[in-house]
């Protein structure tokens, strides 16, 4: 059962990263005042978007 558990975990992790990129892109199009009301900042969005991927 370990193979299927690992495969499911890898798929779920990949989908989470994809969702995070989508949300980060949508938030980056908002103005600074709206971001501030959500408790986010441009610097935080830049930090979150600069994740490295292994090829």
Phi and psi restraints in degrees (value plus and minus 20) as a CYANA .aco file:
   2 UNK   PHI     -80.7   -40.7
   2 UNK   PSI     -57.3   -17.3
   3 UNK   PHI     -81.3   -41.3
   3 UNK   PSI     -67.7   -27.7
   4 UNK   PHI     -88.0   -48.0
   4 UNK   PSI     -56.1   -16.1
   5 UNK   PHI     -83.9   -43.9
   5 UNK   PSI     -65.0   -25.0
   6 UNK   PHI     -85.3   -45.3
   6 UNK   PSI     -61.5   -21.5
   7 UNK   PHI     -82.6   -42.6
   7 UNK   PSI     -64.9   -24.9
   8 UNK   PHI     -83.2   -43.2
   8 UNK   PSI     -62.8   -22.8
   9 UNK   PHI     -81.8   -41.8
   9 UNK   PSI     -63.6   -23.6
  10 UNK   PHI     -83.5   -43.5
  10 UNK   PSI     -61.0   -21.0
  11 UNK   PHI     -85.9   -45.9
  11 UNK   PSI     -64.5   -24.5
  12 UNK   PHI     -83.2   -43.2
  12 UNK   PSI     -60.7   -20.7
  13 UNK   PHI     -84.3   -44.3
  13 UNK   PSI     -62.1   -22.1
  14 UNK   PHI     -84.5   -44.5
  14 UNK   PSI     -60.7   -20.7
  15 UNK   PHI     -87.1   -47.1
  15 UNK   PSI     -55.9   -15.9
  16 UNK   PHI     -85.2   -45.2
  16 UNK   PSI     -63.3   -23.3
  17 UNK   PHI     -82.5   -42.5
  17 UNK   PSI     -59.2   -19.2
  18 UNK   PHI     -84.5   -44.5
  18 UNK   PSI     -63.3   -23.3
  19 UNK   PHI     -84.7   -44.7
  19 UNK   PSI     -60.2   -20.2
  20 UNK   PHI     -82.0   -42.0
  20 UNK   PSI     -61.4   -21.4
  21 UNK   PHI     -84.3   -44.3
  21 UNK   PSI     -60.7   -20.7
  22 UNK   PHI     -83.2   -43.2
  22 UNK   PSI     -67.5   -27.5
  23 UNK   PHI     -84.7   -44.7
  23 UNK   PSI     -61.8   -21.8
  24 UNK   PHI     -81.6   -41.6
  24 UNK   PSI     -60.1   -20.1
  25 UNK   PHI     -84.8   -44.8
  25 UNK   PSI     -61.6   -21.6
  26 UNK   PHI     -86.8   -46.8
  26 UNK   PSI     -60.7   -20.7
  27 UNK   PHI     -86.8   -46.8
  27 UNK   PSI     -53.4   -13.4
  28 UNK   PHI     -88.8   -48.8
  28 UNK   PSI     -37.5     2.5
  29 UNK   PHI    -107.0   -67.0
  29 UNK   PSI     -24.4    15.6
  30 UNK   PHI    -104.1   -64.1
  30 UNK   PSI     136.8   176.8
  31 UNK   PHI     -96.9   -56.9
  31 UNK   PSI     144.3   184.3
  32 UNK   PHI     -82.4   -42.4
  32 UNK   PSI     -56.2   -16.2
  33 UNK   PHI     -86.0   -46.0
  33 UNK   PSI     -61.1   -21.1
  34 UNK   PHI     -86.1   -46.1
  34 UNK   PSI     -60.8   -20.8
  35 UNK   PHI     -81.4   -41.4
  35 UNK   PSI     -62.6   -22.6
  36 UNK   PHI     -82.2   -42.2
  36 UNK   PSI     -58.3   -18.3
  37 UNK   PHI     -86.7   -46.7
  37 UNK   PSI     -44.0    -4.0
  38 UNK   PHI    -110.2   -70.2
  38 UNK   PSI     -24.1    15.9
  39 UNK   PHI      62.1   102.1
  39 UNK   PSI       3.4    43.4
  40 UNK   PHI    -136.1   -96.1
  40 UNK   PSI     145.1   185.1
  41 UNK   PHI    -159.1  -119.1
  41 UNK   PSI     140.9   180.9
  42 UNK   PHI     -81.2   -41.2
  42 UNK   PSI     -60.6   -20.6
  43 UNK   PHI     -81.5   -41.5
  43 UNK   PSI     -60.9   -20.9
  44 UNK   PHI     -84.8   -44.8
  44 UNK   PSI     -60.6   -20.6
  45 UNK   PHI     -83.6   -43.6
  45 UNK   PSI     -60.8   -20.8
  46 UNK   PHI     -84.6   -44.6
  46 UNK   PSI     -61.1   -21.1
  47 UNK   PHI     -82.2   -42.2
  47 UNK   PSI     -62.8   -22.8
  48 UNK   PHI     -91.7   -51.7
  48 UNK   PSI     -46.7    -6.7
  49 UNK   PHI    -104.0   -64.0
  49 UNK   PSI     -35.7     4.3
  50 UNK   PHI    -115.6   -75.6
  50 UNK   PSI      30.7    70.7
  51 UNK   PHI    -107.3   -67.3
  51 UNK   PSI     125.8   165.8
  52 UNK   PHI    -114.9   -74.9
  52 UNK   PSI     125.2   165.2
  53 UNK   PHI    -139.5   -99.5
  53 UNK   PSI     118.2   158.2
  54 UNK   PHI    -107.3   -67.3
  54 UNK   PSI     115.0   155.0
